[in-house]
Amino acid sequence: MEKLIVSTSPHIQSKTSTQGIMRDVIIALLPAAVAGCILFGWKALLMIAVCVATTVLSEFLFNLLTKKEQTVTDLSAVVTGLILALSLPAKANIFHCIVGSVFAIVVVKCLFGGIGCNFANPAATARVFLIIAFSASIGGATAPALGGVDLVASATPLEIIKFGSDTTLPSLLDMFLGNRAGAIGETSALALILGGIYLIFRRVIKWHVPVIYIATVFLLSLIIKQDLTVALYQVLGGGLVIAAFFMITDYSTTPINTLGKMVFAFGCGVITVLIRFWGSYPEGVSFAILLMNILSPYIEKLCAKKPLGKAGK
């Protein structure tokens, strides 16, 4: 006898599955992952492998110990591990990768009920946790190891702009291509944009969400600094582009309605700028996402359309 499923209306059957969506996200992240491995060498590949393996194993063991249905085949754990690895600097060690991956899956995702029930983006929250817990190792960045040069710690462009440094800023072309200090997968804006276009083409995400986020940061930076070049560095620097396409578009932790998504993206942009210009950290993307994730249910409620004929309260 087949299992009887009782649920409330509407009863809609979609050809799109969680596994299919996650597979598209993995494909979209591949250009950034490849670019990161080219720029930062074998250490980047090792960190990606460790993060993905740890997130998958953590979810498998959690479900096994709690006697829950295995969900590792939906590929969401793979996506979390991949995004986390790409948001870490190559100077981080394997211990940080393991701790961050376990925290993302067990604490942020599984303890709240698994995919669709977590209140915050696992990868972004794990990065915030690692920055606070291991600021000396996770803070800052690593310069690319092109031409076989060893990896060395280096100030990020945002740190140079915020705190000042004798280090010369990379050109805007280098910022776009990825030849600058930063995390493994956030340096090449070109690779991330290609992945984002793929997601938009596949209708996994809507174009207006990343556009509003990026435009908000750009316009506010331009208004505050009155400098077009600084505004462009704010867009291309840090983890803004990877967040725009792969974090603030997360289904589980952002509002479900279109207006809510737009408000969420705008709020992330405002908080990112506030932290970058007046906060203690030169980067504010992960903190902005976490704060807006907490506000997401309220944004969704305020932006929800009222049924025709319902009296306002």
Buried (B, 14 or more C-beta within 10 A) or exposed (E): EEEEEEEEEEEEEEEEEBEBBBBBBBBBBBBBBBBBBBBBBEBBBBBBBBBBBBBBBBBBBBBEEEEEEEBBEBBBBBBBBBBBBBBBBBBBEBEBBBBBBBBBBBBBBBEBEBBEEBBBBBBBBBBBBBBEEBEEBBBBBBBBBEEEEEBEBBBBBBBBBBEEBEBEBBEBEBBBBBBBBBBBBBBBBBBBBBBBEBBBEBEBBBEBBBBBBBBBBBEBBBEBBEEEEBBBBBBBBBBBBBBBBBBBBBEBBBBEBEBBBBBBBBBBBBBBBBBBBEBEBBBBBBBBBBBBBEBBEEBBEEBEEEEEEEEEE
